[in-house]
Amino acid sequence: MRYTVDEAVFEINPEIKFGILIGSNIKNSETSAEDEKRLREAEENMRKNVKAEEIRVLPNVALYREVMAKAGINPNKFLPSVEAMFKRILKGGALPKINALVDLCNAVSIEQIISLGGHDLSDIHEDLEVCFSREGDKFIPFGSEEPEMVEEGELVFKSGKYVQTRKWVWRQSELGKITLDSKDVFFQLVGFGDDPSLSNAMTQIEDLIINRFGGNSKKYLVDINNRHIDF
């Protein structure tokens, strides 16, 4: 299977980097007390170190918003998913427990202040692309079974005609949702330039795949000089 980032994406910002990990034979589980402890500590550290009015100027968040705006997406209406998550945390809300893999990915996302999405490969049957949507592309919203059509020209992450993530880093699909049965997972992280948050988060996810979930991991970096990988 191939993963490609369209060159038009790098015309928006040539410093974008995509960290890709392929986790195989993962043994997901319910969230343990230790897993939840890491998530709650990440939330609490964010409350101690970040003020609500500072979320939009956090390095990665500011750049996600900038890319969205340049791609014709209003980041005030369609908040980057991490910005929405951080706002919830700083208002005092605790993220709900879902399962160990999702909760620990959220912990890493909070710790490194980075967009991090996991997609169950059992639901993905065609090559993956980060690109602008084309006629006929469709999206299955979270919690739904019925697809909705996606207008042409929207910055998306997709497999064939099915969009996995709408509006850059706004919202993931029901298709590819991580469950207790997920075994083979495609992780996509988005960073910029030399900021260490991307490599740090990739190292932490790889450690979780191997040491927490007993799986195998392969990792790749996709950027302006290397726009596709085969896995």
Legacy VTK file of the C-alpha trace (Angstrom):
# vtk DataFile Version 3.0
C-alpha trace
ASCII
DATASET POLYDATA
POINTS 231 float
0.000 0.000 0.000
1.202 3.531 -0.768
0.882 6.764 1.241
1.358 10.001 -0.695
1.265 13.697 0.108
0.291 15.842 -2.866
2.874 18.465 -3.815
0.165 21.130 -3.481
0.225 20.551 0.278
3.876 21.562 0.442
3.124 24.670 -1.610
1.071 25.823 1.378
3.967 25.221 3.767
7.177 23.506 2.613
8.139 22.792 6.229
5.293 20.326 6.871
6.446 16.877 7.939
4.360 13.757 8.352
5.505 11.114 10.805
4.066 7.720 9.910
4.100 4.600 12.067
2.685 1.248 11.081
1.780 -0.774 14.160
1.107 -4.460 13.540
-0.107 -7.270 15.799
-1.146 -4.762 18.446
-2.937 -6.193 21.472
-5.224 -3.380 22.557
-7.066 -3.519 25.877
-9.296 -1.625 28.227
-7.606 1.367 29.821
-5.622 0.325 32.889
-5.148 2.453 35.992
-1.574 3.166 34.855
-2.762 4.205 31.392
-5.322 6.573 32.867
-2.728 7.988 35.246
-0.549 9.042 32.311
-3.507 10.671 30.577
-4.617 12.566 33.702
-1.055 13.715 34.408
-0.743 15.016 30.850
-4.001 16.934 31.282
-2.922 18.373 34.628
0.491 19.426 33.307
-1.208 21.264 30.479
-3.479 23.079 32.945
-0.407 24.143 34.936
1.677 25.277 31.971
-0.742 26.679 29.392
-3.349 29.412 29.691
-6.552 29.202 27.669
-5.705 32.345 25.705
-2.345 30.826 24.707
-3.681 27.720 22.947
-3.860 29.298 19.500
-0.258 30.503 19.660
1.238 27.168 20.714
3.779 26.389 17.949
2.086 23.454 16.218
-1.447 24.725 16.823
-0.615 28.088 15.261
0.820 26.358 12.201
-2.141 23.961 11.843
-4.411 26.992 11.860
-2.234 28.788 9.333
-2.291 25.833 6.928
-6.067 25.559 7.280
-6.557 29.242 6.526
-4.318 29.071 3.457
-6.231 25.987 2.275
-9.535 27.879 2.504
-10.697 26.342 5.803
-11.852 28.647 8.605
-9.898 27.465 11.688
-12.265 29.349 13.988
-15.229 27.336 12.717
-13.363 24.044 12.205
-10.868 23.932 15.049
-7.860 21.632 14.693
-8.787 18.581 16.766
-5.911 19.137 19.185
-7.001 22.732 19.787
-10.519 21.554 20.622
-9.086 18.886 22.935
-6.805 21.387 24.682
-9.680 23.845 25.183
-11.719 21.113 26.838
-8.832 20.256 29.149
-8.163 23.863 30.143
-11.835 24.335 30.966
-11.333 21.612 33.566
-12.821 18.719 31.641
-11.252 15.272 31.705
-11.127 13.365 28.435
-13.339 10.263 28.468
-11.708 6.869 28.698
-12.137 5.011 25.396
-9.564 2.236 25.265
-5.886 1.952 26.121
-4.522 2.747 22.663
-6.721 5.798 22.098
-6.172 7.133 25.615
-2.390 6.755 25.461
-2.266 8.368 22.018
-4.218 11.278 23.483
-1.694 11.476 26.321
1.200 11.697 23.837
-0.676 14.290 21.789
-1.142 16.439 24.905
2.425 15.942 26.125
3.981 16.893 22.793
1.262 19.318 21.631
0.927 17.572 18.291
-1.773 16.238 15.969
-1.797 12.455 16.145
-4.339 10.213 14.435
-4.657 6.421 14.489
-6.537 4.531 11.767
-7.457 0.833 11.844
-6.005 -0.686 8.673
-8.713 -3.366 8.566
-11.036 -0.614 7.259
-8.555 0.739 4.696
-8.340 -1.008 1.330
-6.872 1.559 -1.056
-3.815 3.793 -1.149
-3.732 6.721 1.256
-3.315 10.370 0.292
-3.095 13.787 1.876
-4.502 15.955 -0.892
-7.383 18.155 -2.003
-10.634 16.230 -2.334
-12.029 15.242 -5.709
-15.520 14.724 -7.096
-17.206 11.702 -5.511
-15.220 11.702 -2.277
-17.284 10.791 0.781
-16.954 10.815 4.565
-18.622 8.734 7.283
-18.981 10.938 10.397
-18.106 9.538 13.803
-21.004 7.506 15.168
-22.730 7.221 11.793
-23.059 4.525 9.151
-24.155 6.786 6.310
-21.567 8.650 4.229
-21.847 12.328 3.392
-20.422 13.816 0.226
-17.336 16.032 0.442
-17.031 19.050 -1.794
-14.146 19.182 -4.235
-11.062 21.097 -3.160
-11.085 20.391 0.582
-7.744 19.496 2.195
-8.224 15.923 3.423
-6.551 12.624 4.296
-8.231 9.841 2.362
-8.155 6.265 1.067
-9.594 5.947 -2.427
-12.913 7.798 -2.357
-13.272 7.575 1.438
-12.021 10.495 3.517
-10.325 9.475 6.759
-9.837 13.011 8.121
-11.738 16.083 6.944
-10.514 19.667 6.748
-6.795 19.004 7.319
-6.680 17.994 10.997
-10.267 18.678 12.039
-12.282 15.465 12.318
-11.650 11.747 11.798
-14.067 9.288 10.222
-15.982 6.418 11.776
-14.129 4.386 9.143
-10.873 3.276 10.713
-11.945 3.993 14.293
-9.653 2.372 16.871
-11.449 -0.300 18.915
-10.453 -3.102 21.269
-10.251 -5.353 18.207
-7.814 -3.127 16.304
-4.579 -4.981 15.570
-2.945 -3.201 12.634
-2.937 0.574 12.884
-1.716 3.439 10.696
-0.551 6.391 12.804
-0.178 9.821 11.203
1.495 12.692 13.055
1.947 16.203 11.669
4.851 18.459 12.571
6.896 21.288 11.079
10.549 21.973 10.387
13.025 21.072 13.097
10.547 21.196 15.984
11.381 18.142 18.144
7.752 17.405 19.030
7.346 15.178 15.961
10.356 12.946 16.589
9.615 12.831 20.322
6.005 11.790 19.749
7.008 9.176 17.165
9.493 7.659 19.609
6.837 7.526 22.311
4.222 5.933 20.040
6.742 3.356 18.856
7.564 2.537 22.480
3.863 2.065 23.251
3.328 -0.178 20.218
6.194 -2.447 21.210
6.267 -2.348 24.995
2.679 -1.588 26.025
0.803 -3.376 23.253
3.239 -6.147 22.309
3.208 -5.262 18.616
5.687 -4.456 15.884
6.434 -1.014 14.508
7.807 0.554 11.355
8.240 4.299 11.086
8.700 6.707 8.207
9.098 10.426 7.585
7.334 12.083 4.663
8.289 15.615 3.634
8.809 17.834 0.605
11.803 15.758 -0.471
10.124 12.379 0.075
6.431 12.628 -0.737
5.431 8.965 -0.585
6.144 5.686 1.159
5.179 2.074 0.498
4.278 -0.142 3.414
LINES 1 232
231 0 1 2 3 4 5 6 7 8 9 10 11 12 13 14 15 16 17 18 19 20 21 22 23 24 25 26 27 28 29 30 31 32 33 34 35 36 37 38 39 40 41 42 43 44 45 46 47 48 49 50 51 52 53 54 55 56 57 58 59 60 61 62 63 64 65 66 67 68 69 70 71 72 73 74 75 76 77 78 79 80 81 82 83 84 85 86 87 88 89 90 91 92 93 94 95 96 97 98 99 100 101 102 103 104 105 106 107 108 109 110 111 112 113 114 115 116 117 118 119 120 121 122 123 124 125 126 127 128 129 130 131 132 133 134 135 136 137 138 139 140 141 142 143 144 145 146 147 148 149 150 151 152 153 154 155 156 157 158 159 160 161 162 163 164 165 166 167 168 169 170 171 172 173 174 175 176 177 178 179 180 181 182 183 184 185 186 187 188 189 190 191 192 193 194 195 196 197 198 199 200 201 202 203 204 205 206 207 208 209 210 211 212 213 214 215 216 217 218 219 220 221 222 223 224 225 226 227 228 229 230
